[in-house]
Amino acid sequence: MPSTVKGVIARSKNAPVEVVDIVVPDPGPGEAVVKISTCGVCHTDLHYKQGGISDDYPFLLGHEANGVVEAVGEGVADLEPGDTVVLNWRAVCGTCRACARGEAWYCFNTHNASQKMTLTDGTELEPALGIGAFAEKTLVAAGQCTKVDPEADAAATGLLGCGVMAGFGAAVNTGGVKRGDSVAVIGCGGVGMAAIAGAVVAGATTVIAVDLDPRKLEKAKELGATRTVNPSDGDVVEAVRELTGGFGADVVVDAVGRPETYEQAFYARDLAGTVVLVGVPTPDMEITLPLLEVFGRGGALKSSWYGDCLPSRDFPVLVDLYKQGRLDLDAFVSERIGMQDIEQAFDKMHRGDVLRSVVEVKA
């Protein structure tokens, strides 16, 4: 039977979020119902609320989630009720041209659940990133569930579902950071901090954090940054070069996604170095670079989609690193809150007061 549970929706553009009753259908073929344990409050949820993603209101918000599988639909062979999972928003198809060539992290045909969750009056909900996890239960495609160690803290591991994986993967998967590299990360929000943590795990010896907020720079040092740069103190490119022997960093991650930060990243890298764009620009943003500089500096200019991750491969590895004490996921959990506190959490996030507020769902 369908379940009626509490969930958090954005009913219209910039309206305060609401805790309401939602209806979660039984899982159909290839689907799973997951009882949510925790869900991080991410900037993407705020973008949905503000109309920055689409205007398909009402949205069921939340996507950085850990939960327990409650039921699975027909044809689901690798999940069963009771499995602890972290949800992802890129269930790979296994058959598109990217998957066929062994690069499933680029899957061009990712999918979500076919059925819709609704309000009690039948109004269909659009789940954030195909997940909708600010809820006691949610319906997802089975491929959006990655089994993880149930003993690991749900609030910490749930963050792998988006921001932490995006940043860690931008450094390690997309940027290819290796032992002895120098790395600069521009923008020290949750994604940038995860890129710093990833660079440290990969063995980078110089890790430079760049941000305007001194609080974030201090946090970056706690996560392993060896140097910090505040753009208000002078030219970022010159500062990064000075800290890397005059050459520039081997890998520069732009976790902001603005023309000015991308240009800084472009010029702050060493010759034959790599720029990774993981911050998401808005549709109106453009950048102009001298083509001779693009050619003459060599290297690679890359965009990172979800940290170029394959959840089934990467989530369990990062949980193992967490359990070994090599990846401090606890440092990303700024506070634990209830569903009624999400609006205030958005305000704290906007002010830069938290890395992540994490909703603990108590059904």
C-alpha positions as CSV (number, residue, x, y, z in Angstrom):
1,M,0.0,0.0,0.0
2,P,1.2,3.6,-0.7
3,S,2.6,5.4,2.4
4,T,1.6,8.8,3.6
5,V,4.6,10.4,5.3
6,K,6.0,13.9,6.1
7,G,8.1,15.7,3.6
8,V,9.5,19.2,2.9
9,I,8.3,20.9,-0.2
10,A,8.9,24.2,-2.0
11,R,5.5,25.1,-3.3
12,S,6.4,28.2,-5.3
13,K,9.4,30.4,-6.1
14,N,11.1,31.8,-3.0
15,A,8.2,30.7,-0.8
16,P,9.2,29.4,2.6
17,V,9.5,25.6,2.6
18,E,6.6,23.6,4.2
19,V,6.5,20.3,6.0
20,V,3.4,18.5,4.5
21,D,2.0,15.1,4.0
22,I,3.2,13.3,0.9
23,V,2.2,10.0,-0.7
24,V,4.9,7.6,-1.6
25,P,3.7,4.8,-3.9
26,D,4.8,1.2,-3.7
27,P,7.9,0.5,-5.8
28,G,7.4,-0.5,-9.3
29,P,9.8,-2.5,-11.6
30,G,13.3,-1.4,-11.0
31,E,12.4,0.9,-8.1
32,A,12.9,1.0,-4.3
33,V,11.3,2.8,-1.4
34,V,13.9,4.0,1.1
35,K,13.3,5.1,4.7
36,I,15.4,8.2,5.1
37,S,17.8,8.4,8.1
38,T,19.6,11.7,7.3
39,C,19.8,14.2,4.5
40,G,22.2,17.2,4.1
41,V,21.0,20.7,3.2
42,C,22.8,21.5,0.0
43,H,23.0,24.7,-2.1
44,T,21.2,22.8,-4.9
45,D,18.1,22.5,-2.7
46,L,18.2,26.2,-2.3
47,H,18.5,26.7,-6.0
48,Y,15.4,24.6,-6.5
49,K,13.5,26.7,-3.9
50,Q,14.6,29.9,-5.7
51,G,13.6,28.7,-9.1
52,G,17.2,28.4,-10.3
53,I,16.8,24.8,-11.6
54,S,13.3,24.9,-13.2
55,D,9.8,26.1,-12.5
56,D,8.3,22.6,-12.1
57,Y,6.8,23.3,-8.6
58,P,6.1,21.9,-6.2
59,F,9.5,20.4,-5.5
60,L,10.2,17.7,-2.9
61,L,13.5,18.9,-1.6
62,G,16.6,17.0,-0.3
63,H,19.1,14.7,-2.0
64,E,22.2,14.1,0.1
65,A,20.8,11.1,1.9
66,N,21.5,8.0,3.9
67,G,18.6,5.5,4.5
68,V,17.5,2.0,4.8
69,V,15.7,0.1,2.0
70,E,12.1,-0.7,2.9
71,A,10.8,-2.3,-0.2
72,V,12.0,-3.1,-3.8
73,G,10.1,-3.6,-7.0
74,E,10.1,-6.3,-9.6
75,G,13.4,-7.1,-11.2
76,V,15.6,-5.6,-8.5
77,A,18.2,-8.2,-7.7
78,D,21.0,-6.4,-5.9
79,L,19.0,-4.7,-3.1
80,E,16.8,-6.1,-0.4
81,P,14.9,-4.6,2.6
82,G,17.2,-3.7,5.4
83,D,20.2,-2.6,3.3
84,T,21.7,0.7,4.4
85,V,22.3,2.9,1.3
86,V,23.5,6.3,0.3
87,L,21.4,7.7,-2.5
88,N,22.8,9.2,-5.7
89,W,21.2,11.1,-8.5
90,R,22.9,9.3,-11.5
91,A,21.6,5.8,-11.8
92,V,23.6,4.6,-14.8
93,C,21.9,2.8,-17.7
94,G,24.6,0.3,-18.5
95,T,23.9,0.4,-22.3
96,C,24.6,4.0,-23.6
97,R,27.7,4.7,-25.6
98,A,29.6,5.9,-22.5
99,C,28.7,2.8,-20.5
100,A,29.5,0.6,-23.5
101,R,33.0,1.9,-23.6
102,G,33.6,1.3,-19.9
103,E,33.1,4.9,-18.7
104,A,29.8,4.6,-16.8
105,W,30.6,7.7,-14.7
106,Y,29.8,9.6,-17.9
107,C,26.5,7.7,-18.5
108,F,24.4,9.8,-20.9
109,N,21.2,8.1,-20.0
110,T,20.9,8.2,-16.2
111,H,17.5,7.7,-14.8
112,N,15.2,8.1,-11.8
113,A,12.1,6.4,-10.6
114,S,9.2,6.3,-13.2
115,Q,6.4,6.8,-10.7
116,K,5.7,10.2,-9.1
117,M,5.3,11.0,-5.4
118,T,2.4,13.3,-4.8
119,L,0.6,15.5,-2.3
120,T,-2.5,14.0,-0.7
121,D,-4.6,15.8,-3.2
122,G,-2.9,14.0,-6.1
123,T,-0.6,16.9,-7.1
124,E,2.6,15.4,-8.5
125,L,5.9,16.4,-6.8
126,E,9.2,16.9,-8.6
127,P,11.9,15.4,-6.4
128,A,15.1,17.3,-6.2
129,L,17.7,15.6,-8.4
130,G,15.3,12.7,-8.7
131,I,15.6,11.9,-5.0
132,G,13.4,14.1,-2.7
133,A,14.9,13.0,0.6
134,F,13.7,15.7,3.0
135,A,11.1,13.1,3.8
136,E,10.4,10.1,6.0
137,K,10.5,7.9,2.9
138,T,11.2,8.4,-0.7
139,L,10.9,6.5,-4.0
140,V,14.0,6.1,-6.2
141,A,15.3,4.0,-9.0
142,A,17.1,1.0,-7.5
143,G,20.3,2.1,-9.3
144,Q,20.2,5.3,-7.2
145,C,21.0,3.2,-4.1
146,T,24.5,2.3,-3.1
147,K,25.0,-0.1,-0.2
148,V,27.3,1.1,2.5
149,D,28.5,0.0,5.9
150,P,25.5,0.4,8.3
151,E,27.9,1.0,11.2
152,A,29.3,4.2,9.7
153,D,27.6,7.5,10.9
154,A,24.6,8.1,8.6
155,A,24.9,11.9,8.9
156,A,28.5,11.8,7.6
157,T,28.2,9.2,4.9
158,G,25.0,10.6,3.5
159,L,26.9,13.7,2.3
160,L,28.7,11.5,-0.2
161,G,25.5,11.6,-2.2
162,C,26.3,15.0,-3.6
163,G,28.7,17.7,-2.3
164,V,31.5,15.6,-0.8
165,M,31.6,13.3,-3.7
166,A,31.5,16.2,-6.2
167,G,34.5,17.9,-4.6
168,F,36.5,14.8,-3.7
169,G,36.0,13.4,-7.2
170,A,36.8,16.7,-8.9
171,A,40.3,16.5,-7.4
172,V,40.9,12.8,-7.5
173,N,38.8,11.5,-10.5
174,T,38.7,14.5,-12.8
175,G,41.9,16.3,-11.8
176,G,43.9,13.1,-11.3
177,V,45.8,14.5,-8.3
178,K,48.7,12.3,-7.5
179,R,51.5,12.1,-4.9
180,G,53.7,15.1,-4.8
181,D,51.3,17.4,-6.7
182,S,50.5,21.0,-5.9
183,V,46.8,21.8,-5.9
184,A,44.9,25.0,-5.5
185,V,41.2,25.1,-4.7
186,I,39.2,28.3,-5.4
187,G,36.1,28.5,-3.2
188,C,35.9,26.7,0.2
189,G,32.3,25.8,0.6
190,G,31.3,22.2,1.0
191,V,32.5,21.1,-2.5
192,G,35.7,23.0,-2.3
193,M,36.5,21.6,1.2
194,A,35.9,18.1,-0.2
195,A,38.3,18.8,-3.1
196,I,40.9,19.8,-0.5
197,A,40.3,16.6,1.5
198,G,40.5,14.6,-1.7
199,A,43.8,16.2,-2.7
200,V,45.2,15.4,0.7
201,V,44.1,11.7,0.5
202,A,45.7,11.5,-3.0
203,G,49.1,12.6,-1.6
204,A,49.3,16.3,-2.8
205,T,52.1,18.0,-0.8
206,T,51.1,21.6,-1.4
207,V,47.3,22.3,-1.0
208,I,46.3,25.9,-1.4
209,A,42.8,27.0,-0.2
210,V,41.4,30.2,-1.8
211,D,38.5,32.0,-0.2
212,L,37.3,35.4,0.9
213,D,36.0,34.1,4.3
214,P,38.7,33.7,6.9
215,R,36.5,31.2,8.8
216,K,36.5,28.9,5.7
217,L,40.2,29.3,5.3
218,E,40.7,28.1,8.9
219,K,38.5,25.2,8.3
220,A,40.4,24.3,5.2
221,K,43.6,24.1,7.2
222,E,41.9,21.7,9.5
223,L,41.1,19.5,6.5
224,G,44.7,19.5,5.3
225,A,45.3,22.7,3.3
226,T,49.0,23.7,3.7
227,R,48.6,27.3,2.6
228,T,45.7,29.8,2.3
229,V,45.0,32.8,0.1
230,N,42.4,35.5,0.7
231,P,41.7,37.4,-2.6
232,S,41.1,40.5,-0.5
233,D,44.8,40.5,0.2
234,G,46.0,40.7,-3.4
235,D,46.1,39.0,-6.7
236,V,45.2,35.3,-6.5
237,V,47.2,34.2,-9.5
238,E,50.4,35.8,-8.2
239,A,49.8,34.4,-4.7
240,V,49.4,30.8,-6.0
241,R,52.4,31.1,-8.2
242,E,54.5,32.4,-5.2
243,L,53.4,29.4,-3.1
244,T,54.4,27.0,-5.9
245,G,58.0,28.2,-6.7
246,G,56.8,30.7,-9.2
247,F,55.2,28.1,-11.5
248,G,51.6,27.7,-10.6
249,A,49.8,24.6,-9.3
250,D,49.7,21.3,-11.1
251,V,45.9,21.1,-10.6
252,V,43.5,24.0,-9.9
253,V,39.9,23.3,-8.9
254,D,37.3,26.1,-9.5
255,A,34.6,25.3,-7.0
256,V,32.9,28.6,-7.5
257,G,32.0,28.6,-11.2
258,R,32.2,32.2,-12.1
259,P,34.1,33.8,-15.0
260,E,36.5,35.6,-12.7
261,T,37.3,32.5,-10.7
262,Y,37.8,30.4,-13.8
263,E,40.2,32.9,-15.2
264,Q,42.1,32.8,-12.0
265,A,42.2,29.0,-12.2
266,F,43.4,29.2,-15.8
267,Y,46.3,31.4,-15.1
268,A,47.2,30.0,-11.6
269,R,48.1,26.5,-13.0
270,D,51.5,25.5,-14.1
271,L,52.4,24.9,-17.8
272,A,50.7,21.6,-18.8
273,G,48.6,21.8,-15.6
274,T,45.0,21.0,-15.2
275,V,42.0,23.2,-14.5
276,V,38.9,21.5,-13.2
277,L,35.5,23.3,-13.2
278,V,33.2,21.8,-10.6
279,G,31.4,25.0,-9.4
280,V,28.1,25.4,-11.5
281,P,27.8,28.6,-13.5
282,T,24.5,30.2,-14.4
283,P,23.3,30.2,-18.0
284,D,24.2,33.8,-18.6
285,M,27.9,33.5,-17.7
286,E,30.5,33.7,-20.4
287,I,34.3,33.9,-20.5
288,T,36.8,35.0,-23.1
289,L,40.4,33.6,-23.1
290,P,43.2,34.3,-25.6
291,L,43.3,31.2,-27.8
292,L,47.0,31.4,-28.0
293,E,47.2,31.1,-24.2
294,V,44.9,28.1,-24.3
295,F,47.3,26.5,-26.8
296,G,50.5,27.8,-25.3
297,R,49.9,26.7,-21.7
298,G,48.9,23.2,-22.7
299,G,47.5,20.8,-20.2
300,A,43.8,20.2,-19.8
301,L,40.7,22.2,-19.1
302,K,38.1,19.9,-17.7
303,S,34.6,20.0,-16.3
304,S,33.7,17.6,-13.5
305,W,30.2,16.0,-13.5
306,Y,29.4,14.8,-10.0
307,G,33.1,14.3,-9.4
308,D,33.1,11.9,-12.4
309,C,32.0,9.3,-9.8
310,L,30.6,5.9,-10.2
311,P,28.7,5.6,-7.0
312,S,28.9,1.8,-6.8
313,R,32.7,2.1,-7.1
314,D,33.4,5.3,-5.1
315,F,31.0,5.5,-2.2
316,P,32.2,2.3,-0.5
317,V,35.8,3.4,-0.9
318,L,35.2,6.8,0.6
319,V,33.3,5.2,3.5
320,D,36.3,2.9,4.1
321,L,38.6,5.9,4.1
322,Y,36.3,7.5,6.6
323,K,36.4,4.5,8.9
324,Q,40.2,4.4,8.6
325,G,40.4,8.0,9.8
326,R,41.8,9.2,6.4
327,L,38.8,11.2,5.3
328,D,37.2,13.3,8.0
329,L,33.5,13.3,6.9
330,D,32.5,14.3,10.4
331,A,34.1,17.7,9.8
332,F,31.5,18.5,7.1
333,V,28.6,18.0,9.6
334,S,28.2,21.4,11.1
335,E,24.9,20.7,12.9
336,R,22.1,18.1,13.1
337,I,18.6,19.5,12.7
338,G,15.0,18.5,12.2
339,M,12.8,18.9,9.1
340,Q,11.2,22.0,10.7
341,D,14.6,23.7,10.8
342,I,15.4,23.6,7.0
343,E,14.4,27.2,6.3
344,Q,16.8,28.5,8.9
345,A,19.5,26.1,7.6
346,F,19.2,27.7,4.2
347,D,19.9,31.1,5.8
348,K,22.9,29.8,7.7
349,M,24.3,28.2,4.5
350,H,23.8,31.5,2.6
351,R,25.7,33.4,5.2
352,G,28.5,30.8,5.2
353,D,28.0,29.9,8.8
354,V,27.9,26.1,8.1
355,L,29.4,23.5,5.8
356,R,26.4,21.3,6.1
357,S,23.3,21.2,8.2
358,V,22.1,17.6,8.3
359,V,18.5,16.7,8.8
360,E,18.0,13.7,11.0
361,V,14.7,12.2,10.0
362,K,12.7,10.7,12.9
363,A,9.6,9.0,11.5
